[in-house]
Amino acid sequence: MNSLKIVVFLVISLLLITLFGCSGKTTETTENDNEKEEVTNQGGELKIAYASQPPSLDPHISGAGATIDPTMGLIFETLLTLDSEYSPEPMLAESYEQSDDGKTITFHLRKGVLFHNGKEMTSEDVVASMNRWKDEVGSGGQFTEATFEAADDYTVVLKLPEPLSVAFDRLASSGAGYAAIMPKEVIEGAGETGVEEIIGTGPYQFNEWKRDQHIHLTRFDDYQARSEPADGLAGKKEALLDDIYFQFVPDSQTRLAGMMSGEYDMVWQLPYAGDDQLESDPDIQVTPYSAASLNVYFNKKEGLFQDVNARKAVATALNMDDILAATFSNPEDYTLDHTMMMSHLSKQWYSDIGKENYNQNDLEKAKQLLSETDYNGEEIVFVVDRDFEIHYNTGVVIQDQLEKIGMNIKLEVYDWPTALEKHRDENAYDMFVIGDIVVPEPSSNLYLLEDYPGWTNSPELKEIISEFRSQTSREAAQEAYDDLQTWFWDYMPVVKVGDYKLRNAAHTKVKNIQFNNRPVLWNVSISE
Protein backbone atom coordinates (compact mmCIF):
# COMPACT_ATOMS: atom_id res chain seq x y z
CA MET A 1 0.00 0.00 0.00
CA ASN A 2 1.54 3.34 -0.94
CA SER A 3 2.10 6.15 1.50
CA LEU A 4 -1.10 8.15 1.34
CA LYS A 5 -3.20 5.06 1.00
CA ILE A 6 -1.95 4.32 4.48
CA VAL A 7 -1.97 7.81 5.88
CA VAL A 8 -4.55 9.55 3.72
CA PHE A 9 -7.06 7.75 5.81
CA LEU A 10 -6.14 10.22 8.47
CA VAL A 11 -8.23 12.57 6.45
CA ILE A 12 -10.90 11.30 8.65
CA SER A 13 -9.15 13.40 11.10
CA LEU A 14 -11.18 15.57 9.06
CA LEU A 15 -12.77 16.52 12.22
CA LEU A 16 -9.73 18.63 12.61
CA ILE A 17 -10.94 20.91 9.87
CA THR A 18 -12.54 23.97 11.35
CA LEU A 19 -12.84 27.38 12.92
CA PHE A 20 -14.08 30.70 14.02
CA GLY A 21 -15.84 33.97 13.36
CA CYS A 22 -16.13 37.44 14.82
CA SER A 23 -18.76 39.48 16.93
CA GLY A 24 -20.67 38.43 20.11
CA LYS A 25 -23.48 36.57 18.34
CA THR A 26 -23.79 33.27 16.54
CA THR A 27 -23.88 33.41 12.77
CA GLU A 28 -24.06 30.82 10.03
CA THR A 29 -22.29 32.04 6.95
CA THR A 30 -19.47 31.40 4.56
CA GLU A 31 -17.94 34.72 5.37
CA ASN A 32 -17.73 37.30 8.10
CA ASP A 33 -20.94 39.19 8.81
CA ASN A 34 -18.93 42.38 9.15
CA GLU A 35 -19.16 44.69 6.18
CA LYS A 36 -16.51 44.05 3.57
CA GLU A 37 -14.30 47.02 4.29
CA GLU A 38 -10.92 47.47 2.68
CA VAL A 39 -8.49 45.80 5.05
CA THR A 40 -5.56 48.07 5.78
CA ASN A 41 -4.22 46.63 9.02
CA GLN A 42 -1.02 44.70 8.58
CA GLY A 43 1.19 42.90 11.05
CA GLY A 44 0.62 41.14 14.31
CA GLU A 45 0.21 37.48 15.14
CA LEU A 46 -2.76 35.15 15.12
CA LYS A 47 -2.81 32.52 17.88
CA ILE A 48 -5.08 29.58 17.10
CA ALA A 49 -6.00 26.88 19.61
CA TYR A 50 -5.95 23.69 17.53
CA ALA A 51 -6.95 20.18 18.62
CA SER A 52 -4.14 17.97 17.31
CA GLN A 53 -0.78 18.01 15.61
CA PRO A 54 -0.57 16.40 12.16
CA PRO A 55 1.14 13.13 11.26
CA SER A 56 2.96 15.07 8.53
CA LEU A 57 2.87 18.43 6.76
CA ASP A 58 3.24 16.73 3.38
CA PRO A 59 -0.26 16.70 1.80
CA HIS A 60 0.80 14.11 -0.76
CA ILE A 61 1.20 11.46 1.95
CA SER A 62 -1.20 12.62 4.65
CA GLY A 63 -4.85 13.45 4.12
CA ALA A 64 -5.40 14.36 7.77
CA GLY A 65 -7.38 17.49 8.51
CA ALA A 66 -4.47 18.48 10.75
CA THR A 67 -2.23 18.36 7.67
CA ILE A 68 -4.62 20.27 5.44
CA ASP A 69 -5.55 23.11 7.79
CA PRO A 70 -2.12 24.74 8.29
CA THR A 71 -0.90 24.08 4.73
CA MET A 72 -3.67 24.25 2.11
CA GLY A 73 -3.61 27.64 0.40
CA LEU A 74 -1.36 29.04 3.11
CA ILE A 75 1.92 27.21 2.42
CA PHE A 76 1.02 25.17 -0.66
CA GLU A 77 -1.08 26.09 -3.67
CA THR A 78 -2.59 24.14 -6.55
CA LEU A 79 -3.00 24.64 -10.29
CA LEU A 80 -6.73 25.17 -9.80
CA THR A 81 -8.79 25.99 -6.73
CA LEU A 82 -12.44 26.38 -5.73
CA ASP A 83 -14.43 29.59 -5.55
CA SER A 84 -17.27 30.23 -3.08
CA GLU A 85 -19.67 28.25 -5.30
CA TYR A 86 -17.23 25.29 -5.38
CA SER A 87 -16.45 25.88 -9.04
CA PRO A 88 -12.84 25.35 -10.24
CA GLU A 89 -10.84 28.51 -10.96
CA PRO A 90 -7.16 29.04 -11.88
CA MET A 91 -4.65 29.59 -9.09
CA LEU A 92 -1.06 28.75 -10.12
CA ALA A 93 -2.34 28.28 -13.64
CA GLU A 94 -2.90 31.54 -15.49
CA SER A 95 -5.40 29.80 -17.73
CA TYR A 96 -6.22 26.37 -19.11
CA GLU A 97 -8.11 24.77 -21.96
CA GLN A 98 -9.43 21.31 -22.78
CA SER A 99 -9.42 19.57 -26.15
CA ASP A 100 -12.70 18.76 -27.88
CA ASP A 101 -12.32 15.05 -27.11
CA GLY A 102 -11.76 15.81 -23.42
CA LYS A 103 -8.48 13.90 -23.28
CA THR A 104 -5.98 16.78 -23.25
CA ILE A 105 -5.86 19.67 -20.79
CA THR A 106 -3.27 22.39 -21.30
CA PHE A 107 -2.26 24.58 -18.36
CA HIS A 108 -0.56 27.91 -18.96
CA LEU A 109 1.37 28.74 -15.79
CA ARG A 110 1.65 32.15 -14.18
CA LYS A 111 5.08 33.71 -14.64
CA GLY A 112 7.06 35.18 -11.76
CA VAL A 113 5.55 32.95 -9.06
CA LEU A 114 8.22 32.27 -6.44
CA PHE A 115 8.69 29.38 -4.08
CA HIS A 116 9.59 30.17 -0.48
CA ASN A 117 13.22 29.32 -1.27
CA GLY A 118 13.31 32.11 -3.88
CA LYS A 119 13.17 29.87 -6.94
CA GLU A 120 10.69 30.69 -9.70
CA MET A 121 8.03 28.05 -10.32
CA THR A 122 8.20 26.52 -13.79
CA SER A 123 6.70 23.55 -15.56
CA GLU A 124 9.39 21.16 -14.28
CA ASP A 125 8.20 21.76 -10.72
CA VAL A 126 4.56 21.27 -11.66
CA VAL A 127 5.27 18.06 -13.59
CA ALA A 128 7.35 16.61 -10.72
CA SER A 129 4.67 17.54 -8.18
CA MET A 130 1.74 16.22 -10.19
CA ASN A 131 3.46 12.94 -11.04
CA ARG A 132 4.20 12.33 -7.37
CA TRP A 133 0.66 13.36 -6.44
CA LYS A 134 -1.04 10.96 -8.83
CA ASP A 135 1.15 8.09 -7.65
CA GLU A 136 0.93 8.77 -3.90
CA VAL A 137 -2.60 10.00 -3.36
CA GLY A 138 -5.44 7.48 -3.36
CA SER A 139 -7.94 9.82 -5.01
CA GLY A 140 -5.20 10.98 -7.37
CA GLY A 141 -5.49 7.46 -8.74
CA GLN A 142 -8.14 8.81 -11.08
CA PHE A 143 -5.11 10.08 -13.00
CA THR A 144 -2.98 6.93 -12.67
CA GLU A 145 -2.72 6.36 -16.41
CA ALA A 146 -2.55 10.05 -17.23
CA THR A 147 0.68 11.87 -18.06
CA PHE A 148 1.85 15.35 -17.12
CA GLU A 149 4.40 16.78 -19.55
CA ALA A 150 6.21 20.09 -19.89
CA ALA A 151 5.65 21.69 -23.30
CA ASP A 152 7.84 24.66 -22.35
CA ASP A 153 8.87 26.45 -19.16
CA TYR A 154 5.36 27.75 -18.52
CA THR A 155 3.10 25.18 -20.18
CA VAL A 156 2.06 21.80 -18.78
CA VAL A 157 0.01 19.31 -20.79
CA LEU A 158 -2.16 16.72 -19.06
CA LYS A 159 -3.02 13.78 -21.30
CA LEU A 160 -5.81 11.43 -20.20
CA PRO A 161 -6.46 7.97 -21.66
CA GLU A 162 -10.20 8.74 -21.54
CA PRO A 163 -12.29 11.82 -20.79
CA LEU A 164 -12.62 12.43 -17.05
CA SER A 165 -15.76 14.30 -16.06
CA VAL A 166 -14.40 15.19 -12.63
CA ALA A 167 -10.87 16.17 -13.67
CA PHE A 168 -11.21 19.85 -12.83
CA ASP A 169 -13.05 19.15 -9.56
CA ARG A 170 -10.28 16.82 -8.42
CA LEU A 171 -7.42 19.10 -9.46
CA ALA A 172 -9.07 21.99 -7.61
CA SER A 173 -9.86 20.00 -4.48
CA SER A 174 -8.82 21.50 -1.16
CA GLY A 175 -9.46 18.31 0.80
CA ALA A 176 -7.56 15.12 1.49
CA GLY A 177 -4.67 14.55 -0.87
CA TYR A 178 -4.88 17.94 -2.54
CA ALA A 179 -2.53 18.46 -5.48
CA ALA A 180 0.10 20.68 -3.85
CA ILE A 181 2.85 22.13 -6.04
CA MET A 182 6.40 21.98 -4.63
CA PRO A 183 9.89 22.56 -6.05
CA LYS A 184 11.19 19.72 -8.21
CA GLU A 185 14.25 19.23 -6.00
CA VAL A 186 12.06 18.90 -2.89
CA ILE A 187 9.98 16.24 -4.63
CA GLU A 188 13.08 14.36 -5.72
CA GLY A 189 14.46 14.41 -2.17
CA ALA A 190 11.30 13.02 -0.57
CA GLY A 191 11.49 9.77 1.35
CA GLU A 192 8.84 7.32 2.49
CA THR A 193 7.87 9.61 5.36
CA GLY A 194 7.41 12.63 3.11
CA VAL A 195 9.30 15.66 1.90
CA GLU A 196 12.16 16.91 4.02
CA GLU A 197 11.48 20.59 3.32
CA ILE A 198 8.09 22.30 3.56
CA ILE A 199 8.32 24.74 0.64
CA GLY A 200 5.43 26.05 -1.40
CA THR A 201 4.26 29.20 -3.18
CA GLY A 202 1.62 30.40 -0.71
CA PRO A 203 1.27 33.71 1.15
CA TYR A 204 2.72 32.19 4.33
CA GLN A 205 5.83 30.08 4.72
CA PHE A 206 6.70 27.35 7.17
CA ASN A 207 8.89 28.51 10.05
CA GLU A 208 8.93 25.71 12.60
CA TRP A 209 7.06 22.78 14.09
CA LYS A 210 7.67 22.34 17.80
CA ARG A 211 6.32 18.90 18.59
CA ASP A 212 3.39 18.95 21.02
CA GLN A 213 3.52 22.76 21.09
CA HIS A 214 2.80 24.55 17.82
CA ILE A 215 3.27 25.03 14.09
CA HIS A 216 4.50 28.51 13.23
CA LEU A 217 3.97 30.20 9.85
CA THR A 218 5.39 33.58 8.83
CA ARG A 219 4.49 36.01 6.07
CA PHE A 220 6.13 35.37 2.70
CA ASP A 221 7.07 38.87 1.59
CA ASP A 222 7.66 37.87 -2.04
CA TYR A 223 4.25 36.25 -2.51
CA GLN A 224 2.78 36.85 -5.96
CA ALA A 225 -0.99 37.25 -5.63
CA ARG A 226 -3.61 36.95 -8.33
CA SER A 227 -5.42 40.15 -9.29
CA GLU A 228 -9.02 38.91 -9.26
CA PRO A 229 -11.18 39.69 -6.20
CA ALA A 230 -11.04 37.10 -3.44
CA ASP A 231 -13.79 34.51 -3.86
CA GLY A 232 -13.80 31.38 -1.73
CA LEU A 233 -10.30 29.92 -2.13
CA ALA A 234 -9.80 31.71 -5.44
CA GLY A 235 -8.70 35.21 -6.36
CA LYS A 236 -6.42 37.62 -4.54
CA LYS A 237 -4.66 36.39 -1.40
CA GLU A 238 -2.73 38.66 0.95
CA ALA A 239 -0.59 37.82 3.96
CA LEU A 240 -1.64 40.63 6.30
CA LEU A 241 -0.29 38.98 9.45
CA ASP A 242 3.34 38.61 10.49
CA ASP A 243 2.83 35.25 12.17
CA ILE A 244 0.27 32.48 12.51
CA TYR A 245 0.56 29.95 15.34
CA PHE A 246 -1.39 26.69 15.37
CA GLN A 247 -1.06 25.86 19.07
CA PHE A 248 -1.86 22.26 19.97
CA VAL A 249 -4.54 22.11 22.68
CA PRO A 250 -6.16 18.63 22.64
CA ASP A 251 -8.64 19.28 25.45
CA SER A 252 -11.74 21.08 24.17
CA GLN A 253 -12.53 22.70 27.52
CA THR A 254 -9.00 24.08 27.71
CA ARG A 255 -9.48 25.61 24.25
CA LEU A 256 -12.74 27.14 25.44
CA ALA A 257 -11.20 28.55 28.62
CA GLY A 258 -8.24 29.94 26.67
CA MET A 259 -10.56 31.74 24.28
CA MET A 260 -12.48 33.31 27.15
CA SER A 261 -9.30 34.44 28.91
CA GLY A 262 -7.82 35.97 25.76
CA GLU A 263 -4.95 33.50 25.55
CA TYR A 264 -6.04 32.60 22.00
CA ASP A 265 -7.37 34.79 19.20
CA MET A 266 -9.21 31.90 17.65
CA VAL A 267 -10.43 28.41 18.55
CA TRP A 268 -10.50 25.73 15.88
CA GLN A 269 -13.39 23.41 16.84
CA LEU A 270 -15.32 24.36 19.94
CA PRO A 271 -16.95 21.81 22.22
CA TYR A 272 -20.66 21.53 21.48
CA ALA A 273 -21.43 22.04 25.14
CA GLY A 274 -20.30 25.30 26.68
CA ASP A 275 -19.97 27.60 23.71
CA ASP A 276 -23.00 29.55 25.00
CA GLN A 277 -20.49 31.16 27.36
CA LEU A 278 -18.69 32.58 24.33
CA GLU A 279 -21.90 33.69 22.64
CA SER A 280 -22.65 35.96 25.59
CA ASP A 281 -19.29 37.71 25.20
CA PRO A 282 -19.61 40.78 22.91
CA ASP A 283 -15.94 40.49 21.95
CA ILE A 284 -16.26 36.97 20.55
CA GLN A 285 -18.16 35.58 17.59
CA VAL A 286 -19.09 31.92 17.32
CA THR A 287 -19.55 30.65 13.77
CA PRO A 288 -20.94 27.28 12.69
CA TYR A 289 -20.15 26.10 9.17
CA SER A 290 -20.62 22.96 7.08
CA ALA A 291 -17.73 20.62 7.72
CA ALA A 292 -18.21 16.87 7.43
CA SER A 293 -20.35 13.76 7.07
CA LEU A 294 -20.64 11.44 10.06
CA ASN A 295 -20.09 7.86 8.87
CA VAL A 296 -20.05 4.42 10.50
CA TYR A 297 -17.35 2.28 8.88
CA PHE A 298 -17.39 -1.52 8.73
CA ASN A 299 -14.49 -3.97 8.59
CA LYS A 300 -15.42 -5.72 5.34
CA LYS A 301 -12.24 -7.79 5.22
CA GLU A 302 -12.71 -9.82 8.42
CA GLY A 303 -15.64 -10.78 10.60
CA LEU A 304 -19.40 -10.27 10.64
CA PHE A 305 -19.59 -7.25 8.38
CA GLN A 306 -18.27 -9.07 5.37
CA ASP A 307 -21.97 -9.99 5.09
CA VAL A 308 -23.97 -7.17 3.51
CA ASN A 309 -27.05 -8.19 5.50
CA ALA A 310 -25.19 -7.37 8.71
CA ARG A 311 -24.30 -3.95 7.34
CA LYS A 312 -27.89 -3.38 6.27
CA ALA A 313 -29.13 -4.49 9.69
CA VAL A 314 -27.13 -1.66 11.26
CA ALA A 315 -28.40 0.87 8.72
CA THR A 316 -32.00 -0.26 9.24
CA ALA A 317 -31.84 -0.18 13.04
CA LEU A 318 -30.35 3.25 13.58
CA ASN A 319 -32.40 6.28 14.58
CA MET A 320 -30.40 9.13 13.07
CA ASP A 321 -32.52 11.81 14.75
CA ASP A 322 -31.65 10.50 18.20
CA ILE A 323 -27.97 9.96 17.38
CA LEU A 324 -27.50 13.47 16.02
CA ALA A 325 -29.58 15.13 18.75
CA ALA A 326 -27.49 13.42 21.43
CA THR A 327 -24.22 14.38 19.74
CA PHE A 328 -24.98 17.97 18.78
CA SER A 329 -26.68 20.31 21.24
CA ASN A 330 -28.12 22.60 18.58
CA PRO A 331 -30.37 21.20 15.78
CA GLU A 332 -28.89 23.82 13.45
CA ASP A 333 -25.55 22.03 13.71
CA TYR A 334 -26.62 18.91 11.80
CA THR A 335 -28.61 17.82 8.76
CA LEU A 336 -30.30 14.52 8.03
CA ASP A 337 -29.08 13.40 4.61
CA HIS A 338 -28.99 10.11 2.72
CA THR A 339 -26.55 10.91 -0.10
CA MET A 340 -22.85 10.27 -0.63
CA MET A 341 -22.25 14.01 -0.89
CA MET A 342 -22.66 16.64 1.80
CA SER A 343 -26.05 18.33 1.79
CA HIS A 344 -24.67 21.84 1.25
CA LEU A 345 -23.38 20.64 -2.15
CA SER A 346 -26.84 19.53 -3.29
CA LYS A 347 -26.84 22.13 -6.08
CA GLN A 348 -23.85 20.38 -7.61
CA TRP A 349 -24.70 16.77 -6.71
CA TYR A 350 -28.01 15.33 -5.56
CA SER A 351 -29.89 12.05 -5.83
CA ASP A 352 -33.19 10.83 -4.36
CA ILE A 353 -32.03 7.23 -4.55
CA GLY A 354 -31.86 5.55 -1.15
CA LYS A 355 -33.93 8.20 0.61
CA GLU A 356 -36.57 5.65 1.63
CA ASN A 357 -33.89 3.43 3.22
CA TYR A 358 -32.35 6.18 5.33
CA ASN A 359 -33.19 6.68 9.01
CA GLN A 360 -35.68 3.80 9.13
CA ASN A 361 -35.27 2.87 12.81
CA ASP A 362 -37.11 -0.37 11.99
CA LEU A 363 -35.95 -2.77 14.70
CA GLU A 364 -37.98 -5.77 13.51
CA LYS A 365 -36.68 -5.48 9.96
CA ALA A 366 -33.15 -5.07 11.31
CA LYS A 367 -33.53 -8.22 13.43
CA GLN A 368 -34.71 -10.11 10.36
CA LEU A 369 -31.68 -8.99 8.35
CA LEU A 370 -29.37 -9.97 11.19
CA SER A 371 -31.02 -13.41 11.40
CA GLU A 372 -30.00 -14.00 7.78
CA THR A 373 -26.32 -13.81 8.79
CA ASP A 374 -24.17 -16.23 10.81
CA TYR A 375 -24.21 -13.96 13.85
CA ASN A 376 -24.63 -15.79 17.17
CA GLY A 377 -24.10 -13.08 19.75
CA GLU A 378 -20.34 -12.74 19.34
CA GLU A 379 -18.68 -9.58 20.61
CA ILE A 380 -18.65 -6.76 18.05
CA VAL A 381 -15.74 -4.37 18.61
CA PHE A 382 -16.71 -0.74 18.00
CA VAL A 383 -13.67 1.59 18.11
CA VAL A 384 -14.15 5.22 19.15
CA ASP A 385 -11.93 7.93 20.61
CA ARG A 386 -12.43 10.57 23.29
CA ASP A 387 -10.26 13.24 21.70
CA PHE A 388 -13.22 14.20 19.54
CA GLU A 389 -16.48 14.30 21.44
CA ILE A 390 -18.45 13.76 18.23
CA HIS A 391 -16.93 10.29 17.78
CA TYR A 392 -17.42 9.20 21.36
CA ASN A 393 -20.96 10.54 21.84
CA THR A 394 -22.09 9.03 18.55
CA GLY A 395 -20.58 5.68 19.49
CA VAL A 396 -22.36 5.54 22.83
CA VAL A 397 -25.79 6.13 21.26
CA ILE A 398 -25.18 3.66 18.42
CA GLN A 399 -24.07 1.02 20.92
CA ASP A 400 -27.35 1.39 22.78
CA GLN A 401 -29.45 1.25 19.62
CA LEU A 402 -27.73 -1.82 18.17
CA GLU A 403 -28.02 -3.75 21.41
CA LYS A 404 -31.80 -3.50 20.93
CA ILE A 405 -31.56 -5.78 17.89
CA GLY A 406 -29.39 -8.31 19.69
CA MET A 407 -25.90 -7.12 18.77
CA ASN A 408 -23.28 -7.52 21.50
CA ILE A 409 -21.39 -4.26 21.10
CA LYS A 410 -18.08 -3.70 22.89
CA LEU A 411 -17.15 -0.02 22.82
CA GLU A 412 -13.35 0.30 22.82
CA VAL A 413 -12.22 3.84 23.62
CA TYR A 414 -8.75 5.13 22.67
CA ASP A 415 -6.95 8.39 22.11
CA TRP A 416 -7.14 9.63 18.53
CA PRO A 417 -3.70 8.46 17.30
CA THR A 418 -4.29 4.96 18.70
CA ALA A 419 -7.78 4.82 17.18
CA LEU A 420 -6.29 5.67 13.79
CA GLU A 421 -3.83 2.79 14.13
CA LYS A 422 -6.67 0.43 15.03
CA HIS A 423 -8.65 1.49 11.95
CA ARG A 424 -5.84 0.24 9.72
CA ASP A 425 -5.70 -3.20 11.40
CA GLU A 426 -8.30 -5.65 10.06
CA ASN A 427 -7.96 -7.73 13.22
CA ALA A 428 -8.60 -4.85 15.61
CA TYR A 429 -12.23 -3.86 15.06
CA ASP A 430 -15.59 -4.51 13.47
CA MET A 431 -16.87 -0.92 13.32
CA PHE A 432 -15.66 2.63 13.88
CA VAL A 433 -17.20 6.07 13.44
CA ILE A 434 -15.55 9.19 12.05
CA GLY A 435 -16.35 12.40 10.21
CA ASP A 436 -15.37 12.51 6.54
CA ILE A 437 -14.59 15.94 5.17
CA VAL A 438 -16.15 17.26 2.00
CA VAL A 439 -14.96 15.80 -1.30
CA PRO A 440 -15.28 17.57 -4.67
CA GLU A 441 -17.32 14.82 -6.30
CA PRO A 442 -18.86 11.45 -5.31
CA SER A 443 -16.23 9.07 -6.65
CA SER A 444 -13.57 10.73 -4.48
CA ASN A 445 -15.07 9.42 -1.24
CA LEU A 446 -12.28 7.55 0.50
CA TYR A 447 -14.50 4.70 1.68
CA LEU A 448 -14.73 3.57 -1.96
CA LEU A 449 -11.03 2.64 -2.02
CA GLU A 450 -10.06 -1.03 -1.70
CA ASP A 451 -7.05 -0.33 0.49
CA TYR A 452 -8.61 2.31 2.71
CA PRO A 453 -9.80 1.28 6.21
CA GLY A 454 -13.03 -0.64 5.83
CA TRP A 455 -11.68 -2.25 2.65
CA THR A 456 -14.46 -1.90 0.10
CA ASN A 457 -14.19 -4.61 -2.56
CA SER A 458 -16.75 -4.52 -5.35
CA PRO A 459 -16.09 -5.33 -9.03
CA GLU A 460 -19.39 -3.65 -9.88
CA LEU A 461 -18.18 -0.43 -8.26
CA LYS A 462 -15.19 -0.25 -10.59
CA GLU A 463 -17.47 -0.33 -13.63
CA ILE A 464 -19.83 2.27 -12.19
CA ILE A 465 -17.02 4.65 -11.29
CA SER A 466 -15.43 4.19 -14.71
CA GLU A 467 -18.72 5.08 -16.36
CA PHE A 468 -19.23 8.05 -14.03
CA ARG A 469 -15.79 9.48 -14.65
CA SER A 470 -15.88 8.97 -18.41
CA GLN A 471 -18.79 11.37 -18.91
CA THR A 472 -17.93 14.47 -20.90
CA SER A 473 -20.26 16.88 -19.12
CA ARG A 474 -21.35 17.65 -15.56
CA GLU A 475 -24.97 17.00 -16.57
CA ALA A 476 -24.15 13.50 -17.81
CA ALA A 477 -22.06 12.84 -14.72
CA GLN A 478 -25.00 13.85 -12.54
CA GLU A 479 -27.14 11.18 -14.21
CA ALA A 480 -24.38 8.61 -13.70
CA TYR A 481 -24.25 9.63 -10.04
CA ASP A 482 -27.64 7.94 -9.59
CA ASP A 483 -26.02 4.61 -10.49
CA LEU A 484 -23.30 5.22 -7.90
CA GLN A 485 -25.90 6.13 -5.30
CA THR A 486 -27.84 2.93 -6.10
CA TRP A 487 -24.68 0.90 -5.58
CA PHE A 488 -24.04 2.70 -2.26
CA TRP A 489 -27.36 1.58 -0.81
CA ASP A 490 -27.06 -1.96 -2.20
CA TYR A 491 -23.52 -2.54 -0.96
CA MET A 492 -23.48 -0.28 2.15
CA PRO A 493 -19.74 0.50 2.38
CA VAL A 494 -20.56 2.77 5.33
CA VAL A 495 -23.70 3.99 7.05
CA LYS A 496 -24.11 7.73 6.77
CA VAL A 497 -25.58 9.17 9.96
CA GLY A 498 -25.84 12.74 8.67
CA ASP A 499 -23.92 15.93 7.92
CA TYR A 500 -22.72 18.30 10.59
CA LYS A 501 -21.22 21.69 11.20
CA LEU A 502 -18.24 22.59 13.31
CA ARG A 503 -18.39 25.56 15.65
CA ASN A 504 -15.47 27.90 15.89
CA ALA A 505 -14.72 31.18 17.56
CA ALA A 506 -12.62 34.27 17.02
CA HIS A 507 -12.11 37.56 18.80
CA THR A 508 -13.74 40.54 17.08
CA LYS A 509 -10.29 42.05 16.53
CA VAL A 510 -9.73 39.31 13.93
CA LYS A 511 -11.06 40.83 10.72
CA ASN A 512 -12.27 39.52 7.35
CA ILE A 513 -12.59 35.84 8.23
CA GLN A 514 -14.23 33.72 5.56
CA PHE A 515 -15.05 30.02 5.38
CA ASN A 516 -14.82 27.44 2.64
CA ASN A 517 -15.13 24.07 4.43
CA ARG A 518 -12.58 25.51 6.84
CA PRO A 519 -11.50 29.00 7.88
CA VAL A 520 -9.67 30.97 5.21
CA LEU A 521 -6.73 32.71 6.90
CA TRP A 522 -5.27 34.77 4.08
CA ASN A 523 -6.71 38.30 3.83
CA VAL A 524 -7.27 38.13 7.61
CA SER A 525 -5.90 40.95 9.76
CA ILE A 526 -5.70 41.89 13.44
CA SER A 527 -7.13 45.20 14.64
CA GLU A 528 -5.74 46.12 18.06
Secondary structure by P-SEA (a helix, b strand, c coil): ccccccccccccccccccccccccccccccccccccccccbbbbbbbbbcccccccccccccccaaaaaacccccccccbbbccccbbbbcccccccccccccbbbbbccccccccccccccaaaaaaaaaaaaaccccccccccbbbbbccccbbbbbbcccccaaaaaaacccccccccccaaaaaaccccccccccccccccccccccccbbbbbbcccbbbbcccccccccccccccccccccccccaaaaaaaaaaccccccccccccccccccccccbbbbbcccbbbbbbccccccccccaaaaaaaaaaccaaaaaaaacccccccccccccccccccccccccccccccccccaaaaaaaaaaccccccbbbbbbbcccaaaaaaaaaaaaaaaaaccbbbbbbbcaaaaaaaaaccccccbbbbbbccccccccccccccccccccccaaaaaaaaaaaacccaaaaaaaaaaaaaaaaacccccccccbbbbbbbcccccccccccccccccccccc
